[in-house]
Amino acid sequence: MVHQEQVSLRTGGHGDMHDLTKKVSAVIAESGIRTGTALIFNIGSTAAIGTIEFEPGLKRDLPQILDTLMPPSRSYGHEQAWHDGNGHSHLQATVLGPSLTVPVTEGKPLLGTWQQIFHLECDVRGRERTVVITVSGE
């Protein structure tokens, strides 16, 4: 069986992180699937999905380390072509990735005690985002 839903969220711009764990859990519960996988996918090339301990320190640390590795002020090839200020956003989102697959066990996402599913906005401005959650299994 396969069940799919789209979730919309509004982001506040670069570094804004949202905890999707409850939304993913709700979609899994609605699916009726007890054992399988949940694929969480961000539509767009300047935001990412992953897992983290969703607490204030790491919510600050992750965007900061990404800005250290791929700083906003650099003159990337994307900037030379488009001049839109978000070359680093594309790179950061690519490194983290647009999706995550989580096991589903007993009708719930199988996550560690301190592990939550996050959405990270890497773009320079806030956006309306669509996240697709696809649950497969039985």
Helices and strands as residue ranges (DSSP letters): E 2-10, E 17-19, H 21-31, E 35-42, E 47-52, H 56-69, H 77-82, H 87-96, E 99-105, E 108-109, E 116-121, E 128-137
